[in-house]
Structures are given as structure tokens and as C-alpha cells.
């Protein structure tokens, strides 16, 4: 949609998001709005450019969250006594059930990520063991977590605009959406939770690592692991992908490789062989084990054994 009519722009945004006041801050009292909106299930990705300096005063969000990212220029959001200055490296995250106001400069087209509150609570429950979240008002996009969130938005967007014959299957669509929501949560500093820092891991991921430490050398499959943790395979995959960027199988292999290295460095070449240690650590194909070992540690297993 494109329009220069303030009333038409106001009506369309109110229909898409919520009731609000829209006031151009230029003497012409006009806008040059451009809007592109994509929605799928519980998530959406919008491009919105008012083409003018504007002030926006929503009545308050109810059942959805927004992450608002200026692609250029500057914008600000005020919530009570708090003000968040936003630009390409800092996004604003409007509150639910609280009034707020925003000022967007004319040269600040926004990428807006929309997520239903129910989806955020569901994914938060998978990550943290509870679905009650109180997001802060800003998201730092310059750090690793912020960049990971942006990558997940791009992945989801690319699938949403693909032709029907190249669109991912429904299962993958859900995984892309859940991964994006997971990364959104991981990129936020949740207020009131002083014990959780940016590097901490969720309860589910910690329990996954502990289970692997205890049973890494047994005949484990990913469904077996998910069942032991009391979650679905998809939930486990989403949590691990959001926090570590790896799959359950990749983490299991990494732990087995670390243990194999420990055993090789401690063993005597006269008493142990690379093949025996590899098999003890769950690797049945010697060539595959050697290739993975070299990639992980930069030397052959036999070289570690001779140390």
C-alpha cells in the first residue's frame, strides 16, 4: 500500500495494529506512506515508511508484541519516564497494556516484526519452563544475540515470499517461526530477572547437556533424549538452535569428540588403540571419526595418542 493521505494511512495502520493517534510534524501535515505487510499464522513482517516526521500515540498493544527496527535514521519511544532512542543498531519493543508514544523521523523506514502474545508465551515456556515474560523496551541489535535474531527474521521472510512450489513444508515453516521467536527472547534483557545474564542457558538446554554428559556413550537417539527431557523433538531442536546454533546430534557428537580427546591424551599407545577409544566413545566408523577429529582439534587421533 502507498498513500499520501494521512487519514488513509491512519486507518490502515489502525486496522493492522491497534487504535492510535497519528500526527505529522511537518508544516504540510501530509505523509508519503509506504507499507508492505506479510503475515503467516502467529507472526508477521512489515515494512513501514511514513515518509515524514510523525508522532504516534497508540492506545496500547493487547495480544501481540512488536519489534520495531529503523533501517536508517532515528526514532524514539517513550514509556512513562523511560525513553528508548532507536536506530539500525537498537530496536524498540513497545509494552503491552501500557500507553506509550513514538516519534519517527522522516528518514527512518522501519522493519517491524509482529508476534502474537500466545506464541511468545508458548516458546518462553519451552525455553525457560514458564510462559510469563515481561519484555524490556529495547533490543540491542549489535551483539551476537541481536544479529542472530535478525538472521532468523531474514530466513522467515525469505520463506514467506517464496513461490508456493519452493515454500518450506508446514513443519519447517513452524520451526522457522519458533526459531525466530526463540531468538527474539534470547536477544531481550528481561526486566526483573537479575540472575539471568546474556550468556546463561535455559533450563532445557542445561538438562540436555547434563543428560549427554551422563549417557553420551550409550545408544542414544534424538527422540530418546527428547522423551527423557519430557519435550517434543521439535521443542528440543528449537531451543538448541536458538541458544547454541547447533542440532541435538551435533552437540552429542561434540561431547563424544571431547571425551575421545581426553581419553586419547591420557592413554598409553602400548595399551590402547585409536579404534578402541573411538568405539568406546560411540564412533563405529574409523574414517569418519578421524575426519571429525581433525576438523575439531587440528590433528589426527593417532597424534593425540602419541603425546
C-alpha positions as CSV (number, residue, x, y, z in Angstrom):
1,X,0.0,0.0,0.0
2,X,1.1,3.6,-0.7
3,X,-0.7,6.8,0.2
4,X,-0.1,10.5,0.8
5,X,-3.4,10.8,2.7
6,X,-3.0,11.0,6.5
7,X,-6.4,9.7,7.2
8,X,-6.0,6.7,4.9
9,X,-2.6,5.9,6.4
10,X,-4.0,6.2,9.9
11,X,-6.9,3.9,9.1
12,X,-4.8,1.2,7.5
13,X,-2.3,1.1,10.4
14,X,-5.1,1.1,13.0
15,X,-6.6,-1.9,11.2
16,X,-3.2,-3.7,11.0
17,X,-2.1,-3.0,14.6
18,X,-4.2,-1.0,17.0
19,X,-6.0,2.3,17.6
20,X,-3.7,5.3,17.8
21,X,-3.2,8.9,17.1
22,X,-1.1,9.8,14.1
23,X,0.2,13.4,13.7
24,X,2.6,14.6,11.0
25,X,5.1,17.0,12.4
26,X,5.8,18.9,9.1
27,X,4.1,22.1,8.1
28,X,2.5,20.4,5.1
29,X,0.7,18.0,7.5
30,X,1.0,15.2,5.0
31,X,2.7,11.8,4.7
32,X,4.2,9.7,1.9
33,X,3.5,6.3,3.5
34,X,4.6,3.0,2.0
35,X,3.5,-0.2,3.6
36,X,4.3,-3.9,2.9
37,X,2.8,-6.5,5.2
38,X,3.4,-10.3,5.3
39,X,1.6,-12.5,7.9
40,X,1.7,-16.2,8.5
41,X,0.0,-17.7,11.5
42,X,1.3,-16.1,14.7
43,X,4.0,-14.0,13.1
44,X,4.3,-11.1,10.6
45,X,6.9,-9.0,9.0
46,X,6.1,-5.4,8.0
47,X,7.9,-2.6,6.1
48,X,6.6,0.8,7.1
49,X,7.8,4.2,6.0
50,X,5.7,7.3,6.7
51,X,8.0,9.5,4.6
52,X,7.7,12.3,7.0
53,X,8.4,13.2,10.6
54,X,5.4,11.8,12.6
55,X,4.3,11.3,16.2
56,X,2.4,8.1,17.0
57,X,0.4,7.6,20.2
58,X,-1.1,4.1,20.4
59,X,-3.8,3.2,22.9
60,X,-1.7,0.2,23.9
61,X,-1.0,-3.3,22.5
62,X,-3.1,-6.1,23.7
63,X,-2.4,-9.6,22.3
64,X,0.8,-9.1,20.2
65,X,4.4,-8.0,20.6
66,X,6.3,-5.8,18.1
67,X,10.0,-5.3,17.5
68,X,10.5,-2.0,15.5
69,X,13.8,-1.6,13.7
70,X,14.7,1.6,11.9
71,X,16.6,0.6,8.8
72,X,18.0,4.1,8.7
73,X,17.7,7.4,10.6
74,X,16.3,7.8,14.1
75,X,13.2,7.2,16.1
76,X,12.3,7.2,19.8
77,X,9.7,5.7,22.1
78,X,8.6,7.0,25.5
79,X,7.0,4.7,28.1
80,X,6.3,6.6,31.3
81,X,9.7,8.1,32.4
82,X,11.7,5.7,30.1
83,X,12.8,6.7,26.6
84,X,14.4,4.4,24.1
85,X,16.4,6.0,21.2
86,X,16.4,3.7,18.3
87,X,18.3,3.3,15.0
88,X,19.7,0.4,12.9
89,X,21.6,-0.9,16.0
90,X,18.8,-0.5,18.5
91,X,15.1,-1.6,18.1
92,X,12.2,-0.6,20.2
93,X,9.8,-3.1,21.8
94,X,6.5,-1.5,22.8
95,X,4.9,-2.7,26.0
96,X,1.6,-4.5,26.3
97,X,-1.2,-2.9,28.3
98,X,0.7,0.4,28.8
99,X,0.4,3.7,27.0
100,X,3.4,4.8,25.0
101,X,4.3,7.4,22.4
102,X,6.7,7.3,19.5
103,X,8.4,9.9,17.2
104,X,9.7,8.7,13.9
105,X,12.0,10.9,11.7
106,X,11.1,11.2,8.1
107,X,14.2,9.3,7.0
108,X,13.6,6.2,9.2
109,X,11.8,3.4,7.4
110,X,11.1,0.6,9.8
111,X,11.2,-3.2,9.7
112,X,8.6,-4.4,12.1
113,X,8.3,-7.9,13.4
114,X,4.9,-9.0,14.7
115,X,4.4,-11.9,17.1
116,X,1.2,-12.9,18.9
117,X,1.5,-12.9,22.6
118,X,0.3,-16.5,22.8
119,X,3.3,-17.6,20.6
120,X,5.8,-15.7,22.7
121,X,4.4,-17.3,25.9
122,X,4.4,-20.8,24.4
123,X,8.1,-20.5,23.2
124,X,9.1,-18.9,26.5
125,X,7.6,-21.9,28.3
126,X,9.8,-24.2,26.2
127,X,12.9,-22.2,26.9
128,X,12.5,-21.1,30.5
129,X,10.0,-23.5,32.0
130,X,7.4,-20.8,32.3
131,X,5.4,-18.7,29.9
132,X,5.3,-15.4,31.9
133,X,7.5,-12.9,30.2
134,X,7.8,-9.1,30.6
135,X,10.0,-7.9,27.8
136,X,12.0,-4.7,28.1
137,X,11.6,-1.7,25.8
138,X,14.7,-2.0,23.7
139,X,16.7,-4.7,21.8
140,X,20.4,-4.3,21.1
141,X,21.0,-5.5,17.5
142,X,24.7,-5.0,17.5
143,X,25.6,-8.0,19.7
144,X,25.6,-11.7,18.8
145,X,22.1,-12.3,20.1
146,X,20.7,-9.4,18.2
147,X,22.4,-10.4,15.0
148,X,21.1,-14.0,15.4
149,X,17.5,-12.6,15.7
150,X,17.9,-10.6,12.5
151,X,19.2,-13.7,10.7
152,X,16.2,-15.6,11.8
153,X,13.9,-12.8,10.6
154,X,15.6,-12.9,7.2
155,X,15.2,-16.7,7.0
156,X,11.5,-16.5,7.8
157,X,10.9,-13.6,5.4
158,X,12.6,-15.4,2.5
159,X,10.4,-18.4,3.0
160,X,7.3,-16.2,3.3
161,X,7.9,-14.5,0.0
162,X,9.0,-17.7,-1.9
163,X,6.8,-19.2,-4.6
164,X,4.3,-21.9,-3.5
165,X,6.4,-24.7,-5.1
166,X,9.6,-23.6,-3.2
167,X,7.9,-22.7,0.1
168,X,9.1,-24.9,3.0
169,X,6.8,-27.7,4.3
170,X,4.4,-26.8,7.1
171,X,6.7,-28.4,9.7
172,X,9.6,-26.3,8.6
173,X,7.5,-23.2,8.5
174,X,6.6,-23.7,12.1
175,X,10.2,-24.4,13.0
176,X,11.3,-21.1,11.3
177,X,8.7,-19.1,13.2
178,X,9.5,-20.7,16.6
179,X,13.2,-20.2,16.0
180,X,12.6,-16.5,15.3
181,X,10.6,-16.1,18.5
182,X,13.2,-18.0,20.5
183,X,15.9,-15.7,19.2
184,X,13.7,-12.7,20.0
185,X,13.5,-13.8,23.6
186,X,17.2,-14.6,23.8
187,X,18.1,-11.1,22.4
188,X,16.0,-9.4,25.1
189,X,17.2,-8.5,28.6
190,X,14.1,-9.4,30.6
191,X,13.5,-6.9,33.4
192,X,13.2,-8.1,36.9
193,X,15.4,-11.1,36.3
194,X,18.8,-10.1,37.7
195,X,20.0,-13.7,37.9
196,X,19.8,-14.3,34.2
197,X,22.6,-12.7,32.1
198,X,23.1,-12.8,28.4
199,X,25.3,-15.9,28.5
200,X,23.1,-18.1,30.7
201,X,21.4,-21.1,29.2
202,X,17.8,-22.2,29.6
203,X,16.8,-25.0,31.9
204,X,16.0,-27.3,28.9
205,X,19.4,-26.8,27.4
206,X,21.2,-27.3,30.7
207,X,19.3,-30.5,31.3
208,X,20.1,-31.6,27.8
209,X,23.8,-31.1,28.4
210,X,23.7,-32.9,31.7
211,X,21.9,-35.9,30.2
212,X,24.6,-36.1,27.4
213,X,27.4,-35.9,30.0
214,X,25.9,-38.9,31.8
215,X,24.9,-41.0,28.8
216,X,26.9,-39.8,25.8
217,X,28.4,-43.2,25.1
218,X,25.1,-45.1,25.2
219,X,23.0,-45.9,22.2
220,X,21.1,-42.6,22.1
221,X,18.7,-41.2,19.5
222,X,17.3,-37.6,19.5
223,X,13.7,-38.9,20.1
224,X,15.1,-40.9,23.1
225,X,16.7,-37.7,24.5
226,X,13.6,-35.6,24.0
227,X,11.4,-38.2,25.7
228,X,13.8,-38.3,28.7
229,X,13.5,-34.5,29.0
230,X,9.7,-34.6,28.7
231,X,9.5,-32.4,25.5
232,X,8.9,-33.0,21.8
233,X,11.8,-33.3,19.3
234,X,10.7,-30.1,17.7
235,X,10.8,-28.2,21.1
236,X,14.3,-29.5,21.8
237,X,15.6,-28.6,18.3
238,X,14.1,-25.1,18.6
239,X,15.7,-24.4,22.0
240,X,19.1,-25.7,21.0
241,X,19.1,-23.9,17.7
242,X,18.2,-20.6,19.4
243,X,20.8,-20.8,22.1
244,X,23.7,-22.8,20.6
245,X,23.1,-22.7,16.8
246,X,23.5,-26.5,16.7
247,X,21.3,-29.5,16.4
248,X,21.0,-32.2,19.2
249,X,23.0,-34.6,17.0
250,X,25.8,-32.1,16.6
251,X,26.0,-31.4,20.3
252,X,26.1,-35.1,21.1
253,X,28.9,-35.6,18.6
254,X,30.8,-32.7,20.1
255,X,30.6,-34.1,23.6
256,X,31.8,-37.6,22.3
257,X,34.7,-36.0,20.5
258,X,35.7,-34.1,23.6
259,X,35.6,-37.3,25.6
260,X,37.6,-39.2,22.9
261,X,40.3,-36.5,23.0
262,X,40.5,-36.7,26.8
263,X,40.9,-40.5,26.6
264,X,43.5,-40.3,23.8
265,X,45.6,-37.8,25.7
266,X,45.5,-39.9,28.9
267,X,46.1,-43.3,27.2
268,X,49.3,-45.1,26.5
269,X,49.9,-46.1,22.9
270,X,51.1,-49.5,24.1
271,X,47.8,-50.2,26.0
272,X,45.1,-48.5,23.9
273,X,44.3,-48.0,20.2
274,X,42.6,-45.2,18.4
275,X,40.0,-47.7,17.2
276,X,39.2,-49.0,20.7
277,X,38.8,-45.5,22.1
278,X,36.7,-44.3,19.2
279,X,34.3,-47.3,19.7
280,X,34.1,-46.6,23.5
281,X,33.0,-43.0,22.6
282,X,30.3,-44.1,20.2
283,X,32.1,-43.8,16.9
284,X,31.9,-47.0,14.9
285,X,33.3,-45.7,11.6
286,X,37.0,-45.1,12.0
287,X,37.4,-42.9,8.9
288,X,34.5,-40.7,9.8
289,X,35.9,-40.4,13.4
290,X,39.3,-39.4,12.1
291,X,37.8,-36.7,9.8
292,X,35.6,-35.3,12.6
293,X,38.6,-35.3,15.0
294,X,40.9,-33.5,12.7
295,X,38.2,-30.8,11.9
296,X,37.6,-30.3,15.7
297,X,41.2,-30.4,17.0
298,X,43.5,-29.9,14.1
299,X,45.4,-33.1,14.5
300,X,44.9,-36.8,13.9
301,X,43.7,-39.0,16.7
302,X,46.9,-41.0,16.5
303,X,48.9,-37.8,17.1
304,X,46.9,-37.2,20.3
305,X,47.5,-40.7,21.4
306,X,51.3,-40.5,21.0
307,X,51.6,-37.3,23.1
